[in-house]
């Protein structure tokens, strides 16, 4: 298999300009989303927070992204990525500013919960990049988009403590640092709306035939699709339990019971819509030309659960983990060291996409998942007697496999069913957040060493699932009579 070379400095090429515009949009969403993590001691001191309250904030920050990525996936497929990305960036700026202005723990918790919606930005760019790049290079392009965008969490960890303490200073320095990220996101939201375009000139933006759920093409896939929605509601219920009187007591018992009942009703409502979307297929079957295997989606969901889910969880806890493990570290130093984990996104995620393009989708994903499992076993052995440089090297090696694995997942997503790429990406992305909430919830009950081993064990299970993955055919390009290039699906 050959891989199309991508010249990232050819700004005359519209697809290269689109790639740069889009990865930077994703970068800013991650800066906003994880702006609080490296400022943990300052925020905890300002609000006199307990460790349990801080860990709850970490979980709240990734919770709403679960339904948000499903919703955003549907909106992207319907209205196009340009409008949705621009709107999300503007919204994220407002919410980030509200977090910086919070005066109580309840306000911190609410704004962090709402900021989880910002994490859905990733899904938007997957559809945008999938529209602009052909199958033989889409893995590398998606890797650059995801990897350079994910670097936003590392940039936040590396710069925000210095901005808060050195540039602004004072007891409100952290507020100014976080508020600044919100202002930048809002400004870029306007720029993206003015400069981006949904498709190459002459291309058609394909939309799903129906909205409200994924179209599947067999009865077996219909039931599998319904089952794959259950973990999302279960983990949301776990989150409610954590903020109920049984956990941090943010909401009363009655409110928790109402939310549990609401989740049951929402699941029933979703099942109804899934049936409505697929009822003709259930009665008459799907045309051969329209068929795809939903198991592909399910396997990628679980693969993203262990790759991106573990990244979100580790990025959230790593600055504090370094502070607790190595005595004498300053806040800025701990943030800089922890940024090494996300720093690998710059090369790891594009490498995973390239590896998938070059050597095969299933092989690449399998190797990378085994690698991340081994990496987390190594991280579980870190203690205060380790040289810091060795601990950072172990973190970076593990991080490479985690983020390259993410690149391998999304090298496959755009090739399954092009007109539903947003929804498929949304579901995979949501499972990434299910993984994050699952791992962070486990972290509230165990120490960091056990936490890393739990991730490693789940990686083994996903590796076994990945062996059932079928190589997707995807889409290719066709030159139209007027000279424009049209992306077409390959059956």
Order of alpha helices (4+ residues) and beta strands (2+ residues): alpha-alpha-alpha-alpha-alpha-alpha-alpha-alpha-alpha-alpha-alpha-alpha-alpha-alpha-alpha-alpha-alpha-alpha-beta-beta
